[in-house]
Amino acid sequence: MTPMRWAALVAVVAYMLGFDELYQLLGPHAAVLAIIPISLLAWGWGGAVGLVAGVGGVLATIVLINLVPDAERGWLVMFQNGRQVGSLALVAAGALVGYLHDEHARGSPAIRYWWRTHFSRFSAPLVLRKMRLKDPVSLPGPKIRRALGKNSHFREFATNI
């Protein structure tokens, strides 16, 4: 089992065991934290599991709210007082994160490019290469200037923006 799947299972257990304390601390807003295990489950297993995790997360949160001693009662607690939007957002987040996982696993060029440019620790030089910028002196920080080098084609950065 991958580390992401282990993290997802740990997040589910932590959410379920700690929900009583979270509810005492945050009140009804503690239900929003269900997005963490839902997203991790969706990224660990994919789109179908993400959708099921979203629906299951809403249902589990309803059960957990009903188990808290001082909380609101009723099985429609997640669908009253405007909370239906939050419930829908949890399901949508699970489905969307799962879809992104499936596209990433399938090797979609758009997802690979987006991942490289936004989440890679070397994303700044990649973005600069794509933009064909030149002057490293105007770049933020000496580490980037050293990485690009003074004889590179990255001169006159400020004039090209």
C-alpha positions as CSV (number, residue, x, y, z in Angstrom):
1,M,0.0,0.0,0.0
2,T,1.3,3.4,-0.9
3,P,2.1,6.1,1.7
4,M,-0.8,8.3,0.3
5,R,-3.2,5.4,1.0
6,W,-1.8,5.0,4.5
7,A,-2.2,8.8,5.1
8,A,-5.8,8.6,3.9
9,L,-6.6,5.8,6.3
10,V,-4.9,7.6,9.2
11,A,-6.8,10.8,8.4
12,V,-10.1,8.9,8.4
13,V,-9.4,7.3,11.8
14,A,-8.1,10.6,13.2
15,Y,-11.2,12.5,12.0
16,M,-13.6,9.9,13.4
17,L,-11.8,9.6,16.8
18,G,-11.3,13.4,17.2
19,F,-14.6,14.6,16.0
20,D,-16.1,15.0,19.5
21,E,-13.2,17.3,20.5
22,L,-13.3,19.2,17.2
23,Y,-17.0,19.8,17.6
24,Q,-16.5,21.1,21.1
25,L,-13.8,23.5,19.8
26,L,-15.3,24.5,16.4
27,G,-19.0,23.8,16.8
28,P,-20.9,22.8,13.6
29,H,-18.0,24.1,11.5
30,A,-16.0,21.0,12.5
31,A,-17.9,19.2,9.6
32,V,-15.8,21.1,7.1
33,L,-12.7,19.2,8.2
34,A,-14.2,16.1,6.5
35,I,-12.6,17.4,3.3
36,I,-9.2,16.3,4.5
37,P,-9.8,12.6,4.7
38,I,-12.2,12.7,1.6
39,S,-9.5,14.4,-0.5
40,L,-6.8,12.0,0.7
41,L,-9.0,9.0,0.0
42,A,-9.8,10.4,-3.5
43,W,-6.2,11.0,-4.4
44,G,-5.1,7.6,-3.0
45,W,-7.6,5.5,-4.9
46,G,-9.1,7.6,-7.7
47,G,-12.4,9.0,-9.0
48,A,-14.9,6.4,-8.1
49,V,-13.6,6.0,-4.6
50,G,-13.5,9.8,-4.3
51,L,-17.2,10.1,-5.1
52,V,-18.1,7.3,-2.7
53,A,-15.8,9.0,-0.1
54,G,-17.6,12.3,-0.5
55,V,-21.0,10.7,0.0
56,G,-19.7,8.5,2.8
57,G,-18.0,11.5,4.4
58,V,-21.3,13.4,4.5
59,L,-23.1,10.4,6.0
60,A,-20.4,9.7,8.5
61,T,-20.4,13.4,9.6
62,I,-24.1,13.2,10.2
63,V,-23.7,10.1,12.4
64,L,-20.7,11.7,14.2
65,I,-22.7,14.9,14.9
66,N,-25.6,12.9,16.3
67,L,-23.1,11.1,18.6
68,V,-21.8,14.3,20.1
69,P,-23.6,15.0,23.4
70,D,-24.3,18.7,23.0
71,A,-24.8,18.9,19.3
72,E,-27.9,19.4,17.2
73,R,-29.9,16.3,16.6
74,G,-31.6,14.9,13.6
75,W,-30.5,13.0,10.5
76,L,-30.9,16.1,8.3
77,V,-28.5,18.2,10.3
78,M,-26.1,18.5,7.3
79,F,-28.9,19.7,5.1
80,Q,-30.4,22.5,7.3
81,N,-29.5,26.1,7.8
82,G,-27.5,26.4,4.5
83,R,-25.3,23.4,5.2
84,Q,-26.5,21.6,2.0
85,V,-24.0,23.6,0.0
86,G,-21.1,22.4,2.3
87,S,-22.4,18.8,1.9
88,L,-22.5,19.2,-1.9
89,A,-19.0,20.7,-1.8
90,L,-17.6,17.7,0.1
91,V,-19.0,15.3,-2.5
92,A,-17.8,17.5,-5.4
93,A,-14.3,17.8,-3.8
94,G,-14.0,14.0,-3.5
95,A,-15.1,13.5,-7.1
96,L,-12.8,16.3,-8.4
97,V,-9.7,15.2,-6.6
98,G,-10.3,11.6,-7.7
99,Y,-10.7,12.7,-11.3
100,L,-7.4,14.7,-11.1
101,H,-5.7,11.6,-9.7
102,D,-7.1,9.4,-12.5
103,E,-5.9,12.0,-15.1
104,H,-2.5,12.2,-13.5
105,A,-2.2,8.4,-13.3
106,R,-3.3,8.1,-17.0
107,G,-0.5,10.5,-17.9
108,S,-2.6,13.4,-19.3
109,P,-0.2,16.0,-20.8
110,A,-2.2,18.9,-19.4
111,I,-2.1,17.5,-15.8
112,R,1.6,16.7,-16.1
113,Y,2.4,20.2,-17.3
114,W,0.2,21.8,-14.6
115,W,1.8,19.5,-11.9
116,R,5.3,20.4,-13.0
117,T,4.8,24.1,-13.2
118,H,2.8,24.5,-10.0
119,F,4.1,21.8,-7.6
120,S,7.6,20.9,-8.6
121,R,10.3,22.3,-6.4
122,F,12.1,23.2,-9.6
123,S,9.0,24.9,-11.0
124,A,10.4,28.5,-11.1
125,P,13.2,27.8,-13.6
126,L,10.7,25.7,-15.7
127,V,8.2,28.6,-15.8
128,L,11.0,31.0,-16.7
129,R,12.2,28.8,-19.5
130,K,8.7,28.6,-20.9
131,M,8.5,32.4,-20.8
132,R,12.0,32.8,-22.3
133,L,13.0,35.5,-19.8
134,K,16.5,36.7,-19.6
135,D,17.8,38.8,-16.7
136,P,18.5,36.7,-13.6
137,V,19.6,39.9,-11.7
138,S,16.0,41.0,-11.4
139,L,14.8,37.6,-10.1
140,P,13.9,37.2,-6.4
141,G,16.7,35.7,-4.4
142,P,20.4,34.8,-5.0
143,K,19.7,31.0,-5.2
144,I,17.7,31.4,-8.4
145,R,20.3,33.8,-9.8
146,R,23.0,31.2,-9.1
147,A,20.9,28.4,-10.5
148,L,20.3,30.3,-13.8
149,G,23.9,31.5,-14.1
150,K,25.1,34.9,-15.4
151,N,25.9,33.7,-18.9
152,S,22.5,32.2,-19.6
153,H,19.9,33.5,-22.0
154,F,17.9,35.0,-19.0
155,R,19.1,38.6,-19.5
156,E,17.0,41.7,-19.2
157,F,14.3,40.1,-17.2
158,A,12.7,43.4,-16.1
159,T,12.5,44.7,-19.7
160,N,10.7,41.7,-21.1
161,I,7.8,41.6,-18.6
